[in-house]
Amino acid sequence: MDVLFQSFSIYVIPPLLSLVLGMTLAVLSIAKGRLKQENVLFSLLCIWWSLLSPVFICHHVFRGDTELLLDIERFVHLFYVYLPPVTLLFFYKMTGTRSRVILPAAFVISFAVSLTTFTDYYFYGLYHYSWGYIAKGGIAFHVMSLVGSSMVVYLIIFFIRKLRTEKNHLLRLKLKYILLSYIIIGLLTMGNIPAINGIDFYPLGNMMFLPLAFLGYGVLSNRLMEIRSVLHITFMWAVISSLIIIPNALLFIMLYPYLIEQRSGPLFAIAAVWFYVNHLYLLKIQPLIDQLFNKRKYDLHRIEASFIDSISYLKTLDELVVLFLDVMKKSLSFRSVDLAVCPSGEFRVASVSTVDCELEPEIRGWFGRANHLVDRDVVESKEAYDEVRGGLLELFKRFGARYIVPVLYMGEPVALLALPEKQNLRQLKRYEVVFINNIRSAFSIAMENAITFSNLNMLKDNLEEIVVERTSELTQARDILVHDIELARRIQTALLPQGLPSMDRAEIHYKYVPMMGVGGDFIDILTPGREIGDEDGGSAVCFFICDVSGHGVSAALTAAMVKMSLASWETNAAHPARHLAAISDSLKGKTGGNFITAISCHVDLETGRLVFANAGHPPLIIIRADCSAEMVNTMGRLISDHIPGNCEDVGVQLYDQDIVVLYTDGIIEERSGDELFGEERFIGILKSRCHDPVAELCNGVYNALVEFKGNAMLDDDFTVLAMRYRKK
C-alpha cells in the first residue's frame, strides 16, 4: 500500500481518465452497437488514441527502473506506429472512400518504422522531469511524427471537402464530431513534442480524455456509431456524478501520510466525518444533478401520464386525434404535425384537417411489420432500408417530413404521423423516440376502443331490427336442421334390424340411443331365416356391430354406407375376417377421413361355436351361465382409407345360457365429472343381470348409465347387443 501511494501523483489522473474513456467507448462500440467493420475500426481507434496513457501510468508505478520503462515505451510504440493507417482506414470506411495508394503506403511506412522501435533509432533513452518520464525520440521516431503530422493535415482537408459535398444530415453530423475530435487529438499529440525534445513541459497528449469525452458525447447522443445503450445525458450524468470520486481520491492521497500515524480513536472520528460529508452529497447534491440532467425526461413522463389519463375519458375518434396531434406538437417543439390518413373503412376523422395517403402494398406491409418511428436520414444511410428506401423517401418528400410514425389498427397502417425537423434542429433523443412510440401506442389502443365504441352505438341503434332478422334466420335454419335430422333418423331407423328373430336356441336383443337423434353406431343381424351360406349347412346366426368416428348426420351417412356394404354378408358370414375385409374394400376412399371400428360374429347354434373378427372395436364379452365374465380381447386394425386391415378369425366355445355381449365405446368412456363409467362398472352390471332376459339386461345397462350421468345428456351414442345361447 505504501509503495502504491508513494508512486501515485496528481499527474496520473489525466492519463487515467483518458484510458478509462477510451476503453469505455471501445467496449460500448462492440458490446452495444452492431458488430460491423465500421464499429470494430472505431473501437480499435479509441484504443489506439488512448494507448500511450498506460505508458505514462507505468512511469509512476515503476519509477526509477529506467531500463524497464524504456522497454515498455518501445513495446507500446510497436503498435502505436500503426495509428495513422488505422485512423485513415476508419475514415475511408466511414465515408465510403477507396484508396489504392495512400492507405497501402501508410501501412508500409508504419511497418518499416515498427522494425526500429526496439532500437536506438526510435528511442535512445528517457528524460526525467518533475511530472515523470518521457522517451527521447530518435530519427525513426521523428520520421513517424512527420508522417503522423502530414496525415493530420491530409485528413483535415479530406474531411472539410467531404463536409462541403455531403447532404446526408446524419453523416454530416458524424463527420463534424469526428473531425473536431481528431483536430483536438492531433493538437494534443503535438503537445508532446516539447517534452520529447528536452523541454520541461507536461505532455498534452495525456489530456486525450478531452477529445474522447467530446467524441463520446457525439457518438452517444446522436447514435453516430449505432450504439443503442445510453444517451449523452446518461454519459454526462455519470461523469458529473462521479466527480465526487476525484476530491475524495485527492484528499485521501494528501492525508494518507497523516492518517497512517493516527491512533484508532482519531482515525475513527475522521472516517465518521468523511462518511457524513459524502452522505450529505448523495442526499442533497446528487438528486439535484439527477433532476438537472433528466428534467426533460421527467416532463415527458408527466405529459405521457396525463395523455393516458385524458384518453380514458374520450369516446369519439375526432377528440382522440385532436388531443394526439396537440400533444405531439407542443411536447417536442415541432413547428407542425400532419396526419395522413390511409384509406380505411373504419378510420374516419372529421374534426381536423387530414390528407389521404395511398400506400403501395409493399410499403403498407413494411409499416405493419416495422411499426416504429422512421428517420429520413437513417433511411438514406442504412442498408436495412434498401428494399423500401425509394417508397419511404417519396413519402418524406410528399409530406416534407423528417420523421414518419405509423398508426396501426388491427395490424394495418391506417394513418401516418408526419413530423418535421425540431425547431432547435437537434436530432430526436432516444427518450423522445420512446415517448413518441408510447404516445402512439396509447393512441392506437384508444383508437381501437373508440372505433369499437362507435360500432357498438351503431349496432345499438339497429339492434332490434338486427335481432328480429337474425332470430328469423336462426329459426328458419333450425327448422331445416330439425327436418333434416328427423329425416336422417327415419332413414337410419329403417336400416336397423326391424323385429328381432324368435329362435329356440338364441335370444337376441339390442338397444340403440343416438346422442343427437342420429349417430354413427350401427348393428345388423343375420338369422337362419336368411341364407347364410354355412359350410356345414347347419343352423347359424350372425350379428354385426360398428362405430363410426364423429357424431350426427355425417357419422350416420357413413354408417349407412356400411349398411350398403353388407350386401355380400351371406357369402362371407361363416368367415368374419373375410367379411370385414370385404367391407373395408368396398368403403376404400369413401369414409371422408372418418374411421370405423367393427366386430362381425358367426354362431353355429348346433355346436355353440362362436367365430368372430375384431377391427379395432372394444373387446367381445361373454357372461357365462355362472355369471362369470370373460373378455375376449383380440383386436385388428380399424377400417380407414389410410390403414390396411389385418383382422383374423377367433373361435370361442359357447355353453348353455352363456350370453354374448357386443357394445360401442360410448358406454365405457362416459364421464360424470372426472369419474369414468369404465369397463369394470359395465361388466358388474352385466354379471348382476346374467339371469334376466337379454332385453332387460340391455335396458338395465342404459338405465345405469343415465343414472351415472345424473340425467345429463350422453357424450356419445349408446349401443349394446346381447345374445343368450341355449343348448337345447
C-alpha positions in Angstrom: 0.0 0.0 0.0 2.8 2.4 0.9 4.6 1.8 -2.4 1.3 2.3 -4.3 0.6 5.7 -2.7 4.2 6.8 -2.9 4.1 6.2 -6.7 0.8 8.0 -7.1 0.8 11.5 -8.4 -1.8 14.0 -9.4 -0.2 13.9 -12.9 -1.5 10.3 -13.2 -5.1 11.5 -13.2 -5.3 12.8 -16.9 -3.9 9.6 -18.5 -6.0 7.5 -16.2 -9.2 9.4 -17.3 -8.0 9.1 -20.9 -7.6 5.3 -20.6 -11.0 4.8 -18.9 -12.8 6.9 -21.5 -11.0 5.3 -24.4 -11.7 1.8 -23.2 -15.3 2.6 -22.4 -16.0 3.9 -25.9 -14.3 0.9 -27.4 -16.3 -1.6 -25.3 -19.6 0.2 -26.0 -18.9 0.3 -29.7 -18.6 -3.5 -29.8 -20.9 -4.6 -27.0 -23.8 -2.2 -27.5 -23.5 -1.4 -31.2 -23.8 -3.5 -34.3 -20.9 -5.8 -35.0 -19.9 -4.2 -38.2 -16.5 -3.3 -39.7 -17.0 0.4 -39.0 -17.8 -0.2 -35.3 -14.8 -2.6 -34.9 -12.5 0.1 -36.5 -13.9 2.8 -34.3 -13.3 0.6 -31.2 -9.7 0.0 -32.3 -9.2 3.7 -32.9 -10.4 4.5 -29.4 -7.9 2.0 -28.0 -5.1 3.5 -30.2 -5.9 7.1 -29.2 -5.6 6.1 -25.5 -2.7 3.7 -26.0 0.0 6.0 -24.5 -2.0 6.6 -21.3 -1.0 3.3 -19.6 2.7 4.0 -20.5 2.6 7.3 -18.5 0.9 5.5 -15.6 3.7 2.9 -15.7 6.2 5.8 -15.4 4.9 6.4 -11.9 4.3 2.8 -10.9 7.8 1.6 -11.9 9.6 4.9 -11.0 13.4 4.6 -11.1 13.6 1.5 -13.3 14.6 3.3 -16.4 15.5 0.2 -18.3 12.1 -1.4 -17.8 10.3 1.9 -18.6 12.2 2.2 -21.9 11.2 -1.4 -22.8 7.6 -0.6 -22.1 7.8 2.6 -24.2 9.3 0.6 -27.1 6.8 -2.3 -26.8 3.8 0.0 -26.8 5.1 2.0 -29.8 5.5 -1.2 -31.7 1.7 -1.0 -32.1 1.3 2.8 -31.7 3.1 3.4 -35.0 0.1 1.9 -36.8 -2.2 4.7 -35.6 -2.0 6.8 -38.9 -3.0 3.9 -41.2 -5.7 2.6 -38.8 -7.2 6.1 -38.5 -7.1 6.5 -42.3 -8.8 3.1 -42.7 -11.6 4.1 -40.4 -12.2 7.4 -42.1 -12.2 5.8 -45.5 -14.6 3.1 -44.4 -16.9 5.6 -42.8 -17.1 7.9 -45.9 -17.1 5.1 -48.4 -13.8 6.2 -49.9 -11.4 3.9 -51.7 -7.6 4.4 -51.8 -5.2 2.4 -53.9 -2.0 4.4 -53.0 -2.2 6.4 -49.7 -3.6 3.7 -47.4 -1.2 0.9 -48.5 1.7 3.4 -48.3 0.7 4.4 -44.8 0.7 0.7 -43.7 4.1 0.1 -45.4 5.7 3.1 -43.7 4.3 2.1 -40.3 5.6 -1.4 -40.8 9.0 -0.1 -41.7 9.1 2.1 -38.6 7.9 -0.7 -36.3 11.1 -2.6 -37.2 13.1 0.2 -35.4 11.0 0.5 -32.2 13.4 -1.7 -30.2 16.4 0.2 -31.4 18.1 3.5 -30.5 16.9 4.8 -33.8 13.4 5.1 -32.3 14.0 5.7 -28.6 17.5 6.1 -27.2 16.8 7.0 -23.6 14.4 8.8 -21.1 14.0 12.4 -19.9 13.2 12.7 -16.3 11.0 15.7 -15.3 9.2 16.6 -12.1 6.0 15.3 -13.5 7.5 11.9 -14.7 9.5 10.4 -17.6 9.2 10.6 -21.3 11.2 8.8 -24.0 13.9 10.5 -26.1 13.0 10.3 -29.7 15.4 9.1 -32.4 15.4 9.7 -36.1 12.9 7.0 -36.8 10.5 8.5 -34.2 10.8 11.9 -35.8 10.1 10.4 -39.2 7.0 8.8 -37.8 6.0 12.1 -36.2 6.3 13.8 -39.5 4.2 11.2 -41.2 1.6 11.5 -38.4 1.5 15.3 -38.8 1.1 15.0 -42.5 -1.7 12.6 -42.0 -3.5 15.0 -39.7 -3.3 17.8 -42.3 -4.4 15.4 -45.1 -7.4 14.2 -43.1 -8.5 17.7 -42.1 -8.5 18.7 -45.7 -10.2 15.4 -46.6 -13.0 16.0 -44.0 -13.6 19.6 -45.0 -14.1 18.6 -48.6 -16.5 15.8 -47.5 -18.5 18.2 -45.4 -19.0 20.5 -48.3 -20.4 17.8 -50.6 -22.2 15.6 -48.1 -26.0 16.1 -47.9 -27.0 13.4 -45.5 -27.7 15.0 -42.2 -26.6 12.0 -40.1 -23.4 11.6 -41.9 -22.6 15.3 -41.8 -23.1 15.3 -38.0 -20.8 12.2 -37.7 -18.1 14.0 -39.8 -18.3 17.1 -37.7 -17.9 15.3 -34.3 -15.1 13.1 -35.5 -13.3 15.9 -37.4 -13.3 18.2 -34.4 -12.2 15.4 -32.1 -9.4 14.4 -34.5 -8.2 18.0 -34.7 -8.0 18.2 -30.9 -6.3 14.8 -30.7 -3.7 16.0 -33.3 -3.0 19.2 -31.4 -2.7 17.4 -28.1 -0.4 14.8 -29.6 1.8 17.6 -31.0 1.8 18.9 -27.4 4.2 16.1 -26.5 6.9 17.4 -28.8 8.5 19.9 -26.3 8.9 17.2 -23.6 10.3 14.7 -26.1 12.9 17.3 -27.2 14.1 18.0 -23.6 11.8 20.9 -22.7 10.2 20.6 -19.2 6.6 20.9 -20.4 3.8 18.5 -19.2 2.8 16.4 -22.3 -0.6 17.5 -23.5 -1.1 14.0 -25.1 -2.1 12.9 -21.6 -5.2 15.1 -21.9 -6.7 12.8 -24.5 -9.7 12.4 -22.3 -11.0 15.8 -23.5 -11.5 14.9 -27.2 -12.6 11.4 -26.2 -15.3 12.9 -23.9 -16.4 15.2 -26.8 -16.4 12.3 -29.2 -18.3 10.1 -26.7 -20.9 12.8 -26.3 -21.4 13.0 -30.0 -21.5 9.2 -30.5 -23.9 8.5 -27.7 -26.2 11.5 -28.1 -26.7 11.1 -31.8 -26.2 7.3 -32.2 -23.4 8.0 -34.7 -22.0 4.5 -34.4 -25.4 2.8 -33.9 -24.6 2.4 -30.2 -28.0 1.8 -28.6 -27.1 1.7 -24.9 -27.1 5.1 -23.3 -27.7 8.7 -24.3 -25.3 11.5 -23.9 -27.4 12.7 -21.0 -26.6 9.5 -19.2 -23.0 9.8 -20.1 -22.7 13.3 -18.8 -24.7 12.5 -15.7 -22.2 9.7 -15.0 -19.3 12.0 -15.5 -20.6 14.7 -13.3 -21.9 12.3 -10.7 -18.5 10.7 -10.4 -16.8 14.0 -9.7 -17.2 13.2 -6.0 -14.6 10.5 -6.6 -11.9 12.9 -7.6 -11.9 15.1 -4.5 -12.2 12.0 -2.3 -9.2 10.4 -4.0 -7.0 13.6 -3.9 -8.0 14.2 -0.2 -7.1 10.6 0.6 -3.7 10.8 -1.1 -2.8 14.1 0.6 -4.0 12.9 4.1 -2.6 9.3 3.8 0.8 10.0 5.4 -1.0 11.8 8.3 -3.7 9.1 8.6 -1.3 6.1 9.0 0.3 7.8 12.0 -3.0 8.3 13.9 -4.4 6.0 16.5 -7.8 4.3 16.2 -9.8 6.9 18.0 -9.0 10.0 15.9 -8.9 7.8 12.8 -12.5 6.6 13.6 -13.6 10.3 14.1 -12.1 11.3 10.8 -13.7 8.4 9.0 -17.1 9.3 10.5 -16.8 13.0 9.4 -15.7 11.8 5.9 -18.7 9.4 5.7 -21.1 12.2 6.8 -19.9 14.6 4.2 -20.3 12.1 1.4 -23.7 11.1 2.8 -24.8 14.8 2.6 -23.6 14.9 -1.0 -25.5 11.8 -2.0 -28.6 13.1 -0.1 -28.6 16.7 -1.2 -26.4 17.2 -4.3 -26.9 14.0 -6.3 -30.7 14.5 -6.5 -30.2 18.0 -7.9 -27.8 16.5 -10.6 -30.4 13.9 -11.4 -33.1 16.4 -11.8 -31.0 18.8 -13.8 -30.0 16.2 -16.4 -33.3 14.4 -16.5 -35.7 17.4 -16.3 -36.8 17.0 -19.9 -37.3 13.3 -19.5 -39.4 13.9 -16.3 -41.5 16.4 -18.2 -42.2 13.9 -20.9 -43.1 11.2 -18.4 -45.6 13.7 -16.9 -47.1 14.6 -20.3 -47.4 10.9 -21.2 -49.2 10.1 -17.9 -51.5 13.0 -18.4 -52.3 11.9 -22.0 -53.1 8.3 -21.0 -55.3 9.6 -18.2 -57.1 12.0 -20.6 -57.8 9.5 -23.4 -59.7 7.3 -20.9 -62.5 9.9 -20.8 -62.7 10.4 -24.6 -65.1 8.3 -26.6 -65.0 9.7 -30.1 -62.2 9.3 -32.7 -62.2 13.0 -33.5 -61.5 14.0 -29.9 -58.7 11.5 -29.7 -57.0 12.7 -32.9 -57.1 16.4 -31.8 -55.6 15.6 -28.4 -52.9 13.3 -30.0 -51.8 15.9 -32.5 -51.8 18.6 -29.9 -49.5 16.6 -27.5 -47.1 15.7 -30.3 -46.8 19.3 -31.5 -46.4 21.0 -28.1 -44.3 18.5 -26.1 -41.4 18.1 -28.6 -41.3 21.6 -30.2 -42.4 20.7 -33.6 -43.5 23.6 -35.9 -46.3 21.5 -37.3 -47.7 18.0 -37.1 -49.6 16.4 -40.0 -51.8 13.3 -40.1 -52.0 11.5 -43.4 -55.0 9.1 -43.4 -54.6 5.9 -45.4 -57.9 4.7 -47.0 -59.8 2.7 -44.4 -63.4 1.8 -43.9 -63.5 2.5 -40.1 -60.9 5.2 -39.6 -62.7 8.5 -40.4 -61.8 11.8 -38.9 -63.8 15.0 -39.4 -62.6 17.5 -36.8 -59.1 18.0 -38.1 -57.6 18.7 -41.5 -56.1 15.5 -42.9 -54.8 14.3 -46.3 -55.3 11.0 -47.9 -52.3 8.8 -48.4 -52.4 5.8 -50.7 -49.7 3.4 -49.8 -48.2 0.8 -52.0 -48.8 -2.8 -50.9 -45.1 -3.2 -50.2 -44.8 -0.1 -48.1 -48.1 -0.9 -46.3 -46.9 -4.3 -45.4 -43.5 -3.0 -44.2 -45.1 -0.4 -41.9 -47.3 -3.2 -40.5 -44.2 -5.3 -39.7 -41.8 -2.5 -38.6 -44.3 -0.5 -36.5 -41.8 2.1 -35.3 -40.7 5.7 -35.9 -38.7 6.2 -39.2 -36.0 8.7 -39.5 -35.3 10.1 -43.0 -31.5 10.3 -42.5 -31.4 6.7 -41.2 -33.4 5.5 -44.2 -31.0 7.2 -46.6 -27.9 5.7 -45.0 -28.7 2.3 -43.6 -28.7 -1.0 -45.6 -31.7 -2.3 -43.7 -33.9 0.0 -45.7 -32.6 -0.9 -49.1 -35.8 -2.7 -50.3 -38.2 0.1 -49.3 -35.9 3.1 -49.5 -37.5 4.6 -52.6 -41.0 4.4 -51.4 -40.2 5.8 -47.9 -38.2 8.7 -49.3 -41.1 9.5 -51.6 -43.3 9.7 -48.5 -40.8 12.0 -46.7 -40.7 14.3 -49.8 -44.5 14.3 -50.2 -45.1 15.5 -46.6 -41.9 17.5 -46.1 -41.2 15.4 -43.1 -38.1 14.4 -41.2 -39.8 11.6 -39.2 -42.8 9.3 -40.0 -44.7 7.4 -37.4 -47.2 4.7 -38.5 -50.6 4.4 -36.7 -51.9 0.9 -36.8 -55.4 -0.6 -36.5 -55.8 -4.3 -36.4 -52.1 -4.7 -37.5 -52.6 -2.5 -40.6 -51.4 1.2 -41.0 -54.5 3.5 -41.1 -52.6 6.8 -40.8 -49.1 8.2 -40.9 -47.9 10.9 -38.5 -45.6 13.2 -40.3 -43.1 15.2 -38.1 -40.8 17.9 -39.4 -37.4 18.9 -38.1 -37.5 20.1 -34.5 -37.3 23.8 -34.1 -33.9 23.6 -32.4 -32.7 21.5 -35.3 -31.5 18.8 -32.9 -32.0 15.1 -33.6 -34.6 13.3 -31.5 -33.1 11.8 -28.4 -33.7 8.2 -27.5 -36.1 9.0 -24.7 -38.0 11.3 -27.0 -38.4 8.5 -29.5 -39.6 6.3 -26.7 -42.1 9.0 -25.7 -43.4 9.2 -29.3 -43.8 5.5 -29.5 -45.5 5.3 -26.1 -48.0 8.1 -27.0 -48.6 6.4 -30.4 -49.2 3.0 -28.8 -51.6 4.5 -26.3 -53.4 6.4 -29.0 -53.7 3.2 -31.2 -55.3 1.3 -28.3 -57.7 4.2 -27.6 -58.5 4.5 -31.3 -59.4 0.8 -31.5 -61.6 1.3 -28.4 -63.2 4.4 -29.9 -64.0 2.6 -33.2 -65.4 -0.3 -31.3 -67.5 2.1 -29.2 -68.8 3.8 -32.3 -69.6 0.4 -33.9 -71.4 -0.6 -30.7 -73.5 2.6 -30.8 -74.4 1.9 -34.4 -75.3 -1.6 -33.6 -77.3 -0.5 -30.6 -79.4 1.8 -32.9 -80.3 -1.0 -35.2 -80.2 -3.8 -32.5 -83.9 -4.6 -32.5 -84.1 -4.9 -36.3 -81.0 -7.0 -36.4 -82.2 -9.2 -33.6 -85.6 -9.8 -35.4 -83.7 -10.5 -38.6 -81.2 -12.9 -37.0 -83.9 -14.6 -35.0 -85.9 -15.3 -38.1 -82.8 -16.6 -39.9 -81.9 -18.8 -37.0 -85.4 -20.2 -36.6 -85.5 -21.0 -40.3 -82.1 -22.7 -40.1 -83.2 -24.6 -37.0 -86.4 -25.8 -38.7 -84.4 -27.0 -41.7 -81.9 -28.7 -39.4 -84.6 -30.4 -37.4 -86.3 -31.6 -40.5 -83.1 -33.0 -41.9 -82.2 -34.7 -38.7 -85.7 -36.2 -38.4 -85.4 -37.5 -42.0 -82.0 -38.9 -41.3 -83.3 -40.5 -38.1 -86.1 -42.2 -40.0 -83.7 -43.5 -42.7 -81.3 -44.8 -40.1 -84.1 -46.5 -38.1 -85.2 -48.2 -41.3 -81.7 -49.6 -41.8 -81.6 -51.2 -38.3 -83.0 -54.7 -37.8 -86.8 -54.5 -38.0 -88.2 -57.0 -35.4 -85.9 -59.4 -33.6 -85.9 -63.1 -34.6 -87.6 -65.7 -32.3 -85.4 -68.8 -32.1 -85.3 -71.8 -29.8 -81.5 -71.7 -29.3 -80.9 -67.9 -29.4 -82.4 -65.0 -27.6 -81.3 -61.7 -29.2 -82.0 -58.1 -28.2 -80.3 -54.7 -28.8 -80.7 -51.1 -27.6 -79.5 -48.1 -29.7 -79.9 -44.5 -28.4 -78.1 -41.9 -30.6 -76.7 -38.8 -28.9 -78.1 -36.3 -31.5 -81.1 -38.1 -32.9 -78.9 -39.8 -35.5 -75.5 -41.3 -34.9 -72.6 -43.3 -36.1 -73.3 -46.6 -34.4 -74.8 -49.4 -36.4 -75.9 -53.0 -35.9 -77.3 -55.8 -38.1 -78.4 -59.4 -37.5 -78.4 -62.3 -40.0 -80.7 -65.1 -38.9 -81.3 -68.7 -40.2 -84.4 -67.3 -42.0 -81.9 -65.7 -44.4 -79.4 -67.6 -46.5 -76.1 -67.6 -44.5 -74.1 -69.9 -46.7 -73.0 -72.0 -43.7 -70.4 -74.5 -45.0 -71.8 -77.2 -42.7 -75.4 -76.4 -43.7 -76.3 -76.1 -40.0 -78.4 -73.5 -38.3 -76.5 -70.4 -37.5 -76.9 -66.7 -36.6 -74.7 -63.8 -37.4 -74.6 -60.3 -35.9 -72.5 -57.2 -36.7 -71.8 -54.0 -34.8 -69.7 -50.9 -35.8 -68.9 -47.4 -34.5 -68.1 -44.6 -36.9 -65.9 -41.7 -35.6 -67.8 -38.5 -35.0 -71.4 -37.7 -34.3 -74.5 -36.5 -36.0 -75.5 -36.6 -39.7 -72.0 -37.1 -41.2 -71.4 -40.2 -39.0 -74.9 -41.5 -39.8 -74.2 -41.2 -43.5 -71.0 -43.2 -43.2 -72.9 -45.8 -41.1 -75.5 -46.0 -44.0 -72.6 -46.8 -46.4 -71.6 -49.6 -44.0 -75.1 -51.0 -44.3 -74.9 -50.9 -48.1 -71.6 -52.7 -48.0 -73.2 -55.7 -46.1 -74.8 -56.9 -49.3 -72.2 -59.7 -49.6 -72.6 -60.8 -45.9 -74.3 -64.0 -46.8 -71.3 -65.1 -48.8 -68.7 -64.4 -46.1 -70.9 -64.9 -43.0 -69.0 -68.0 -41.9 -65.7 -66.1 -42.2 -66.0 -62.9 -40.2 -62.4 -61.7 -41.0 -63.2 -62.1 -44.7 -66.4 -60.3 -44.1 -64.7 -57.3 -42.5 -62.1 -57.2 -45.3 -64.9 -57.0 -47.9 -66.4 -54.1 -46.0 -63.1 -52.3 -45.9 -62.5 -52.8 -49.6 -66.0 -51.5 -50.5 -65.5 -48.4 -48.4 -62.0 -47.6 -49.6 -61.8 -43.9 -50.4 -65.4 -43.2 -49.3 -65.1 -42.6 -45.5 -64.2 -38.9 -45.9 -61.5 -39.1 -43.2 -63.7 -41.0 -40.7 -62.6 -44.3 -39.3 -64.7 -47.3 -38.3 -64.4 -49.9 -35.6 -66.4 -53.1 -36.0 -67.0 -56.7 -34.9 -68.5 -59.5 -37.1 -69.7 -62.7 -35.4 -70.9 -66.1 -36.6 -72.5 -68.5 -34.1 -73.2 -72.1 -35.0 -76.3 -72.9 -33.0 -75.9 -76.6 -33.3 -72.4 -76.7 -31.8 -72.3 -73.4 -29.9 -69.1 -72.5 -31.7 -68.6 -68.7 -31.9 -66.2 -67.3 -34.6 -65.6 -63.5 -34.7 -63.2 -60.9 -36.1 -62.4 -57.6 -34.5 -61.4 -54.4 -36.4 -60.3 -52.0 -33.6 -63.5 -52.4 -31.6 -63.9 -52.8 -27.8 -63.5 -56.5 -26.7 -66.3 -59.0 -27.0 -67.7 -60.0 -23.6 -69.1 -63.4 -22.7 -71.2 -63.8 -19.5 -71.1 -67.4 -18.6 -74.1 -69.3 -17.0 -72.5 -69.0 -13.6 -72.4 -65.2 -14.0 -68.7 -65.0 -14.5 -67.3 -62.8 -17.3 -64.8 -63.3 -20.0 -63.3 -60.5 -22.2 -62.0 -61.9 -25.5 -59.5 -59.1 -26.1 -58.3 -59.6 -29.7 -58.1 -56.7 -32.0 -57.2 -56.0 -35.6 -56.7 -52.6 -37.3 -59.7 -50.3 -37.7 -61.3 -49.6 -41.1 -59.8 -46.5 -42.7 -58.9 -45.0 -46.0 -55.2 -45.0 -45.0 -54.8 -48.1 -42.8 -54.8 -51.6 -44.4 -56.9 -54.2 -42.5 -55.4 -57.3 -40.9 -58.3 -59.0 -39.0 -58.2 -62.7 -38.0 -60.9 -65.2 -37.1 -61.0 -66.1 -33.4 -63.0 -69.1 -32.1 -64.8 -69.3 -28.7 -67.0 -72.1 -27.4 -70.4 -71.2 -26.0 -72.3 -73.3 -23.5 -75.9 -73.4 -22.4 -77.2 -70.0 -21.1 -74.0 -68.1 -22.0 -74.6 -64.5 -23.1 -72.6 -62.8 -25.8 -72.4 -59.0 -25.4 -71.3 -56.5 -28.1 -71.2 -52.8 -27.4 -69.7 -49.5 -28.5 -67.1 -47.4 -26.6 -69.8 -44.7 -25.8 -70.7 -46.8 -22.8 -67.4 -47.4 -21.1 -66.0 -43.9 -21.9 -68.9 -41.9 -20.5 -67.8 -39.5 -17.7 -69.6 -37.8 -14.8 -67.2 -35.0 -13.8 -63.8 -36.6 -13.5 -65.2 -40.1 -12.9 -65.2 -42.7 -15.7 -68.0 -45.2 -16.2 -65.4 -47.8 -17.2 -65.3 -51.5 -18.1 -65.4 -52.7 -14.5 -68.7 -51.0 -13.7 -70.1 -52.1 -17.1 -69.2 -55.8 -16.5 -70.5 -55.6 -13.0 -74.0 -54.6 -14.3 -73.9 -57.4 -16.8 -73.0 -60.0 -14.2 -75.7 -58.7 -11.8 -78.3 -59.3 -14.6 -77.0 -62.5 -16.0 -80.3 -64.4 -15.3 -82.5 -61.6 -16.6 -83.9 -61.7 -20.2 -81.5 -60.1 -22.5 -83.9 -57.2 -23.2 -84.0 -56.3 -19.5 -80.2 -56.7 -19.5 -79.8 -54.1 -22.3 -82.3 -51.7 -20.7 -80.6 -52.2 -17.3 -77.2 -51.1 -18.7 -78.8 -48.0 -20.3 -80.7 -47.0 -17.1 -77.5 -47.4 -15.1 -75.6 -45.1 -17.5 -78.3 -42.5 -17.3 -78.3 -42.6 -13.5 -74.5 -42.3 -13.6 -74.7 -39.2 -15.8 -77.2 -37.6 -13.4 -79.8 -37.3 -16.2 -77.3 -35.2 -18.2 -77.0 -35.6 -21.9 -74.8 -38.5 -23.0 -71.5 -37.7 -24.6 -71.7 -40.4 -27.3 -74.1 -42.8 -29.0 -75.3 -45.7 -26.8 -75.4 -49.2 -28.4 -75.4 -52.6 -26.8 -76.4 -56.0 -28.3 -76.8 -59.3 -26.3 -77.5 -62.9 -27.4 -78.2 -65.7 -25.0 -77.3 -69.2 -26.3 -79.5 -72.2 -25.4 -78.1 -75.7 -26.0 -81.5 -77.4 -26.0 
